[in-house]
Amino acid sequence: MPEPYTLVAPCFFGTESTLAFEVRRLGAGNVQVTDGRVTFQGGAELIAAANLNLRTAERVLLLLATARTTTFDELFDAVYAIPWEELLPPDAAFPVKGSSLSSQLSSVPACQSIVKKAVVKRLMAGHHVSTLPETGALYKLRFALRKDRMEMYLDTSGDGLHKRGYRRNATLAPIKETLAAAIADLGRVRRDSIVQDPFCGSGTLVIEAAQKALNIAPGLRRRFAAESFGFIPRQVWAEERAKAIAAARPDAAFEAFGYDIDPAAVALAAANARLAGVGDRCHFRAADVRDFAPRPDAIVLTNPPYGERLGDAREAAELAGVLGKAWQAQQGAGLYVITADAAFETHFGLKAAKRRKIYNGMIPCQLYMYFQPRGGKSGAADQKAAAPARPAENGGRKWKT
């Protein structure tokens, strides 16, 4: 297929603007934002750059065709019309996955079979072969049917882009790396920021904030499906990796502090940070949130336990109240809390300065943002003045372990 390619990057609902900014920074053309995804155009180098550098995309898909398909014959013809022989070698392995929503062709297994048959027929004709062994490189094919409109994709990422390569294990109910990166962006983490997380779990929010501040490309520690695609020169990947490495900012003054009541989680977070290349910037300690003291200069990013995922609703409400008291006693530079607790502001004790609806997987959540508006105080206009400052974590406070 000739360049420029049309690429589609799915993302969490509510993080589209962050992803669109990332895509534009890579020099993509014709950037279009719709619910849950960003579409853009570029050459082979952009396929590599997007996979290596995008922090909030779930994957990078190459759009091959769109067509109205209400019958199996129309679906077959639309897929057969794609020049598969230009994309896939005769020994390619090409599993097919798909979805259907509000379409006459509602049976996904039946559509999978039709798509597979069309690709097989075209490859046999294009490569002049009678068999396709599927023993070679992996080319994952995806189709999506929405309101009788078919989109056919080639997955250039392979494993989802949230799999950075540093999180070998995770605590119960972890936040995805891509969502954590979006929260760090919405929290305005910069190269000289101080970040805290009183419910750090396996450290994902802290680590993603550190990688953003140091401009460490999230894909440097993994491989991608498109690295074995014959139509993308290997040199392109080598050049884009070199660019990403050169763009890192190891001199950034960033530091982060993560706390969790579970010592095993703290040990896991520290191990993950080392694997992510930010172990010297991320400091973890076992501590009870009841002893948490926000630093005046810190951005607090956190994903507290809530009833739909961990514990029960009563415990989640209590923890939100404890966090709220800590924030009122000593406010930091900003607080960004993602939770599914619809009554979080009531439990926390303050109305957020701003909220954003975000889906954490299939769970509808809100990102509650507390920061200092111009000419006002953090949170609601009628909130009480902050109490005298409490000691910060590096100021000699004794923490529970």
C-alpha positions, 0 to 999 in steps of 0.5 A: 500500500502506498504512503501515507498510511492511515493509522488509528490509535484507540485510547481510554474514553476521556483521554483523547485530547492527551493522545491527540497532542502526543500524535501531533508532536510526532509530526502526524498529518490529518489528525482526527479525534473521535470517541475513544480513538485518534486517526492520523496519517504518516509514513513507515517512520511514523508507524515506528515512532508512534509505537515507540513514543505514544504513552496513552494509545492502546495500540497502533492500527494500520487502516486498510479499508472501509466499506459498507457491508450488510451481506457476507458477499459484500464483506468478502468483496471488500476484504478481497479488494485489499492488496494483501500480497503487498503486505503479507508474505506467502508464509505469514501467520494471520489470525483474525479478530473482530467486533460487531455493533449495531450491524446486520452482520452481527455474528463475529465468528461468521464474519471472522470466517468470511474475512479469513477466506477472503484474505486466503483467496487473495494471497493465493492469487497474488503470490501464485501459490496453492497453500499458505503454511502460516509458519512465518511472521505474525500479522494480526488482522482486525475488523470492526463493524459499526452500523454496517460500516466495516473497517479492516486493520492490520495491528502494528503493535502486537501486544497492547502498548500498555505492556511497557516491559517493566511491570512483571507483576502487579498488585490487585486491581492495578491501573493500566500504564496508558491510563496512568500516563494520561493522568500524569499528563492531565496533572501537568507533570513536568521535568522538575515536578515532585510527585506523590502517591499515597496509594501507590500499589505496584507504582504505575502512576509514579513510574509513568510520571517519571518516564514522562518527566525524563522523556523516556519513550515507553516502548524502548523496552519491548518489541512490536509486531510491525518490526517483522513486517516486510514492507517496513524497512528494519532501518526505520526502526533502528533510526526511530529507536535512536531518536527516542534514546537521544530525546531522553532527558536524564538531567531532569530534576524530577523526583517521586514518592510512593507509599502503600500500607502493604510492604509487598506492594512497596517492594514490587513498586521499587522493582518495577521502577528499576526495570523502567529505568527510573529507580533512582527517581522513584522512592517507595516506603510502606506507610499508612495513608493516615500519616500521609502529608502532601508536600507543598510543592508536590503533585499528588496522583493517586488511584485509591481503592474503591468499592467496585474493585477492592474492599467495600464501599464503606472502607473506600469512603473512609479512606477518601475522608482520610485523604481529604483531611490530609489535603485540607491540613496541607495542600500541595501543588495539585491533587488528581484522584481517579475513582469510581466512587460517585460520592467521592467529593462528599467523602473527601470533604471538598468539591473538586476544581474540575472533573473529567469522566474517564473509563478505567477498563469498563468501569466508569470513573471520574478524575477529580482535580484539585489545584489552585485556580487563579485568584482562588483556593483549591477546590470549592470557593467556600472551602475552609482555609488550610490548617497549619502545615504538617511535616513532609515525608523527607522532613523527619516524620515517622512513618508507619511500617 
